[in-house]
Structures are given as C-alpha cells and as structure tokens.
Amino acid sequence: MLFAKFYDRLIKTNETNPTTGLPVFKEVCFVEVRIKNNMTDIVDQPATEEKIRQFPTEYQLYLASKEKLKEGTDLKMFAQFSPKEVATLNAHGIFSVEDFVALPKQKAIDLGLYEDLEKAKTFLSLCKKQVDVKKLQAEIDHLKEENEHLKAQVESLSNTLKTSSNKPKRKRKSISLEEETNDTTKISK
C-alpha cells in the first residue's frame, strides 16, 4: 500500500537578488511517497501531473490546506505543537490554529491535545491584541503627522500676524483747536 503527502519546499534558484546579492528561492510542490512498513524506500520529488493523477485525494488535501492557511494562522507558528502533532492535525483536516481552537473539547481530548487547546486560545488572543496594537500605532503615527502639519500652519499664521503688526502705522496729523480756528478764520477772510 502506498502513502503520499504533497507539500511545499523552498528550492534555491540560480538567480540572485540584484539589491542584496542573496540567492533567490522559489516554492515548489513536492510529493513524498512511502510504502507501508518500509522506511527505506521513500520517493521524495517535485510533484508531476502523473503523481497528482495517481494520488488525487492527497493532492486535494494539500490544496485544501493551502486554502485554509490563507484564512488562518499556520499550525507551525504555534510553538507548542511538535512536527508529529502538526502532521496528525493535518491528517484530520486541521491546518490552522483557528481550526484547532474551534475543535470540540472531546475531539481535542481524543487527539491528546486538550492542554494545548487553552494555550492556543491564549496565543490567538495575544496575536489579535498585537494586530490591534499595530492598528493603534498606525493611527498614532497618522495623528502625529497631522499634528505636525497643524503646528506648521499655526506657526505660518503667527508669522503673518507678526509681520502685519510690525508694519509702521500711518500717523494722523493732530491739529489743535487753535490751529483749526486759525485755519477757519483765514478761509473766511
């Protein structure tokens, strides 16, 4: 009896990143094929169309895992799980920490992972809080930028007011009452 597992592996290409000079890697779908009770004869190679046709159920499981990971946190990100536990959960169709937390209590007990269930819930709440912190930090940064802009406007208006108040005012000629009466008497003569 043959068992197959499709997975992604990073493969080094012959290219290098022009800015960093480091090698470029690409993700390639591989398939590992094992024979029951035989630990020596293992085929591990890039997945071909032939292997996909030969193991369609396993390939669909692989595609489902990739799709579910887009919606959640990879089980590998949760440090409490060993590779064996991750493989066990994947075999049961659980690919993300969110899927694991959604398990019924009895199912987690049956898998021997009930203690990890509470830890996973805490892990997710901390991750959510971290996302909230990032959102708040972005909002703070935006408000700081807006504050600096408003300070610049206030300073500009203040400078404008200072320059307009520093301009010399036209002095009005003050005429005394006597001069005014003298002027009017001159005109009447």
Steps between C-alpha positions, in 0.01 A plus 500: 500500500635845402467819703556842347537844649516820294680797654685818408877523507722800437749438221802719434506637146808605305390864525616756753319802633665802331460728803614260775713255303332210681369192319136493394277212612173379353228285649448167326236235566665169593353156559631244743393142427551224755427129504324367809745345752801596288712783637779472243321538167370858501446703185524876558487705181328798340134422437420409140165474323538124514539503882204736533285258294632204699416658839203736441364483857834592654544780249154640583595490869817696415297761307249524786781560748641782287154657472432478873838651584401813310222548755688410818826462689722209400527230767877525472479853642370358829815383678314250724447258211768253405536405132325172586200684648484733200499197266227334710283810490560540126390139449173590676448800270615760754753738346477820704503595867152648452374160379662333802342745747159436340526127577251356746654426842456123457676497162800681653504245784485213248800648317686536830526876452248638750766684705621667182146615419500763779853607411393541138206719605739721699741507205227619264378768740857631534539501122173692468617752760825540309301578186299753702825654626628530143173665396519742792865577423408582140224730626742670743751553220228655282392733782861604567541586134176699500609677821831605342312633197267703723796636700659617176177676400470670841862617479444634148190693609683630807787627283252667266336680792836611639612649168170682456513645855864611452416721202511869595158656534429824323498776753209734480585859526357635818373851475439700807186697551682831460648403166165391381339832595783691336456301182130563490545878560753518217259338266214730590705819433 
